[in-house]
Amino acid sequence: MPTLKNVIIDLLQVLIGVILAAIGLNAFLLPNGFLDGGVTGVALLTNIFSGIDISWLLILLNVPFLIMAYYMVSRWIFYKSIFSILGLAIFVHLGILPPMTEDKLLIAIFGGLFLGMGIGITIRGGAVLDGTEVLGIFIHDRWGISIGKVILIFNIILFTITTYVTSPETAMYSILTFVVTAKVTDSLIEGFEDYIGLTIISSQSREISKSIVEDVGAGVTIYKGEGGFGTKGSSQNLEIIHTIINRIDLRKIHRVIDHIDQGAFVVEFDVNNVQGGVLRKYLSRKSK
């Protein structure tokens, strides 16, 4: 369980992300009928033709994905995502900022910039602003299709519909907005579906490995090792933990380690490709 301090820090980070995303929507995209990808894009498109308040659409269209997050992904992501999506809906409804420009290119670029920063910071806080990210995680866990491909297919369908129901020009500017948003998001979180490998050496290896499996939901491999020579001389035999996690869980796993052994030796490294194994199965929830 995360401490109250960590929860507050995460929620503050999510709040900053929500505010930035709301700026992108209120000051750039909404006043000019531009779309983004994902559920946000569907909400914007629905708003154009139905006149239903965009705030309600952002909430209603994300409900199925929030339910999916609760049962299939992570309950902590679910709770924080409720906070982020409701916060975004409220800020969009208030609509405090006036339109910044009428230049379509600037709208696409800066709307995508603010929205991408908002999404990226929110994800770093352990929440999501768009249900397609949850859908991507779910499909990746079940059938091994990458999160990026799931989101790409979803948006190809969305922008194809946009071309027919609005205009090719609007669709092309919306694609530009989506590209900017995606690039900024990736630069902030270093790849939503990137994996990180960790090697952990600790005298409390049993407790740490158990907590990684139960609290993070990642698989672990235990190596038998022998300590090297340091200030205390050679050490006894020990167990070395090796695990691979999604980057979004990196802060969570550090909290797990620090809670058990703040002096643990941890090495992180990028993982280019992963196949098989237990990555995001959330074993503790399923076992319960």
N, C-alpha and C positions, 0 to 999 in steps of 0.2 A: 504494500500500500504506500503511495507517495505521501510525503509529509505535507502539512498545511502550507508551509513555505513554498514548496515546489508546485503545489496546486495553484497558489496565488500567482507565482511567476508565470506559469503556463497560461493562466487566464488573462493576465495582463498582455502577454505576447499575442494571444489570440485576439484580444480587443484591438491592439494596434493593427493587426492584419485586417480585421473587419473594417476599421475606419478607412484604411487605404483602399480596400476594395470598394467601399461605398463612395469614395471620392471618384474613382474610375467610372462607376456607374452613373452617379448623380451629375457630375460635372462634364462628362464626355459622352458616354454611350447612350444613356436613356434619352436625353433631349434630342438626339439626332437619329434615333431609330437604328443604331448599330447593334450588332449581336456579338456575343462571345460564344465559345463552345460550351459543351456540357449542359447540365440542367439550367444554369444561368441563361444560356442561349435559348433554350426551350421556353423559359419563363419570359424572356424579352420578346420572342416571336409570338407567343400566345397573347402577351399584353398588347402588341401592335394590332392584332385582329379582333380581340375580344373586349379590350378595354378594362379587363379585370385588373385590379390594383396589383402592381408588380410585387409588392411586399407579401401579399397573400400567396401569390404564385410561387415565390421563392421558398416559402414554407411548405405548401401543399405538395409541390413536385418533388421535394426532397424527402418527404415522409417515408416512402417505400425504401429508399436507400438508407435512411436512419434505422429503420427496423432491421434491415439486412446487416448494418454495422453492429447492432446490439447482439444479434444471434450468431453472426458468422465471422465477425472481425474482432472487435475489442469493445468492451463496455466503457472503458475510459475514453476511447475515441468517440463513442456514441454520446456520452454525457457532454464532453467538450464541444462536440459538433452541434449539439442542440444549442448550446450557448452561442457558438459562432454564427449559425444560420439565423437564429432569432435576432441576434445583434445586427446582422447585415440587413435583415428585413426592416428592423426599426429605423436604422440610419437611412435606408433608401426611402422609407415612408416619410421621414421628416424632410428629406430633400433640401437641406439647408443651403448647399452650395449652388450658385447659378451656373449656367453653361459657360465654359471657359473660352471656347472658340467655335467658329463655324467652318473652319478649314477641315475638310474630311480626312486629309492625310494626318494632320495633327491629332484629330479625334481618335483615329485608329491607333496611332502610335502611343499617345499618352494615356488613352483609355486602357489599352493593353498593358502599359507600364504600371499604372497604379493597381490595376486588377491583379496582375502577375505578382507584384510585391505583396499584395494582401493575401493572396492564396499561398505564396511561399512561406511567409511569416506565420500564417495560421497553421500550416502543416508542420512547421518546426515546433509549434506549440502543442502538437499532438492532436489536432482537429482537422476537419475538412470544411470547405465552403461549398463544395459541389459534389453531388451524389455519384457522379461518374467515377470519381476516385475510389469510392467504396465498391462500386460495381467492378472496377478493374481489379481490385484486390481479391474480391470474391471469385471472379472468373479465373484469375491467375492461380489461386489455391486449388480450384476444382479441376481445371483443364490445362493448366500450364501456359496459357496464352499470356503474353506480357501485358502489363498494365498499360504501357504506352500504346500498344496495338488496339486494345479495347477502347480506349479513349479516342484514338484516331478513327476507328470504324464508326463509333457513335457520332463523331463530328462530321465525318464525310456524309452520313445520312442527313444530319441536321442542315448542313450548308447546301446540300442538293435540294432539299425542300425549300430552303430560303431563296434559292435561285428562281424557283418556279412561282413562289407566292409573293415575292417582293420584286426584286430586279437583280440582274447579274451584277450591276455595280455595287449594290448593297451587299450582296453575297461576297464579292471580292474584297471589299473593305472589311467585312466581318472576318473573313479568313485572315487578313493581315492583322487584325486585332487579336485573333486567336494565336497566331504565330508569335507575336510580341509577348502576349500573356504567357505562353508556354515557355519561351526562352527565358524570360525574367524569373518565372517560377523555378525552372531548372537551375538557374544560376544561384538562387537563394538556398535551395535545399540540396543542391548537388545531385540532382536526379532522384525523383520520387521513388523509383523502383530499383535504385542502386542497392547493392548489398555490401555489407561491411563484415569482414572477418575479424574475430577477436581471439587472442591467445591470453589466457588469464592464469596467473600463477599466484596461489595463495595458500596459506596454512588452513584456511576455511573453505577449501575447494568443494567439499561435499555439500555444505550449506549453500554456497553460491550456485553450483550446478543445479541443485534442487529448485532454488528460487528462479533461475533462468527458465527452467521448464514450466514451472507452475505459474509464475507471475508474468513472464514475457511471452511464453508460448513457443519458444525456439528449442530446437534440438541441440544437444551437446555431445561432444566426443571427448572422452577422457584418455589422456596419455599418461603412462607411467614415466616419471622422470627423476632426475637427481639434481639437486641444487648445485650451482657453480660456486666459485670462490669469490667471496666479497669481504666486507668489513668484519663479518662474523665467522669467516672461514668457510669450509665446505659444510653444506647442510645435508639433512637426511633425505631419504626418498620422499617424493611428493607426487601429487596428481596435477596434471596440466590440463586445463579446460580449453577446448577449441569449439567455437560456435560461429555461425553465420546468421546475421539478422538483416532485416530491411532497415535502411538508414533512418526511417521514421521512428524506429524503436531504440535508437542509439542512446538518447538521453535516459530512457527508462532503464536500460540495462546498466548504465553507469550508476543510477540511483540504487539499483539492486546491489551492485558490488560495493558501493560506498557504505551502504547500510550495514553490511556484514563485515567488511574488512577494508577500511580506508587505506591501508598500506599495501593492498594487492598490486601486483605488477601486471599491467594491462598493455598489450600491443594491439593496435588497430591497423588494418590494411584493406585496401580496396580489392573487391572481388569482381572480375570481369564477367564471369558467367557461372551460373549455378544450375545443376540438373539433379533432380531427385532429392532425397533427404527430407527432413522436417524443417520447414522454414517459418511459416506463419500459420501453424495449425492451432495455436491457442489451446494447448492440451488441458490446462487446468479447468477451463470453462467447459470443455466437452466432457471431461471426466466427471464433473459435478452434475 
